[in-house]
């Protein structure tokens, strides 16, 4: 007997070709050169969407859009308090709750790709696969409050 799927599964699954088309432009973005499933590398290769789980990418960008909206427009400073790896943990926890444990992992590279797709800029943290984003602390706080509310 197949387990019941959550609404996020049905949101993307029946429209997989459309989602792939929506994300296709990312494979040609120069800023994303060196991005892999694990995060940022020194490689000069363009990103390959085949290296990423489409459902995780779609779900991560939906969570980001939900919590990182900014009524006053984009934030111009990079937030040094939260890295892409820290954001990855927050997104994972929220998706775990929403999907009743079906999605319990999202890669660092997926979070970076989702943030870029949502229009955020990133700044590499030298010597690591991580980066910082131009997101105000209040947005991270909003996400953390949701994350810890269930625990």
N, C-alpha and C positions, 0 to 999 in steps of 0.2 A: 504494500500500500504506500503510495507516494505521500510524503508530508505536504501539508497545505502550504502554499507559497504566500508570501506577504505582498502587499501592494506594490512595493518597489520592483519586485520581479516582473509583475505584469506591466508595469510602467515602461520598462525597456524591452522585455523579451519579444513581444509581438512586433516591435519596430526596430529590430537590431540593425537592419540595413540603413535606416534613416539616422540612427545614432552614429554608425560608422562614418557616414557621409558628413555629419555635423563635426566630427572630430578630425576628419581627414586633413584639413589645412595644417594641423599641428606638425605633421611630418615634414613640412617645408619651412618651418619657422627657424631662423638662424639663432635666435636666443635660446632655443632648446637643444642646440647641438651638444652632444655628450650626455643627454638625459637618458637614463636607463631605468629599469624596474626598481633598482635599489636606490636611485637618486642621481645626483650630478657626478659626472666623471670628467676626466681630461680629454676624452675622445672628441674628435671633430666630426663624428658621424651624426647625421640627422636622426631624430627620434623615430622609432618604428612602433606603430600602434599594435603590431602583432605581438609585441613583448608585454602588453598590458591586458589585464582582464577588463573587458568592456563594461561589465556590470559594476565592478568596483569603481571604475572611472566615472561612469554615469551617476552612481549613487553618491560618490564623494563630491562631485560638483553640485549635486542637488543640496547636500548638507551645507556646503560652503555658501551657496546662494541664500539659503535659509538664515544662516547665522551671521554672515559677513556683509549683509546689506549695509549701505551707508547713506542715510538720507541726504547728507551734505556733499556727496560726491566721494571721489577717491582720496585716500589719505596719502600725503606726499612723503612721509618719513618711513623708513624701514624699522620695524619693531624688533629691538634686540632681545626682548624678553622671551620670545617664542620662536623656535626653529621649525622647519618643515617636519622634523621628526617628532617634535612635541605635538604639532597639529595632527599628525598621522594618528597618534594615540587617542586624541579627542574624537576624531572622525570615526575611528574604529569602535570606540565605546558607544557612541550614539547609534551607529549602524547596527551594532550588536543588539541594542535594545529595540530598535525599530523593526528589525528582521527576526526577532526572537532567537538570536544566535546563529542564524543562517550565514550572515556575513560577519566574520569575526577578525578579518585581516584586510588591511589596505596597505599597499607598499608606499614607501617614501616617494618614489618616482611618480606613482599615481596621484598622490596629493599635490605634488609640484605641477604636474600636467593639468589637474583639475583647477588649481588656483590660476594658472596661466590662462586656461580656457575661460574662466570667469572674469578675466580682465585685470587681474592683479599682477604687479611687477614683483620680481624677486632679485635678491642679491646673494650671490654664492658666499658660503662660509669657507674660506680657504682651507684646504687639506681635509675636507669632509665631504660627504655626499649630500649635505644639508644646505639649506638656504634660509634667508629671512624674507618676509613679505611686507608690503606696504599696507598693513592692517592695524587700525587703532586697538589699543588694549581693551576698550569696552566691548569690541566684537569677540575677542578671545574670552573675556569674562562671561559674556552671554553664553558662549558655547560651553565653558567650564561649568557654569551653573546648571545647564541641562545635563551635562556629563555626570556630575556628582549628585544630582537630585535623585537618581534611581539607585545609587549605591548605598 
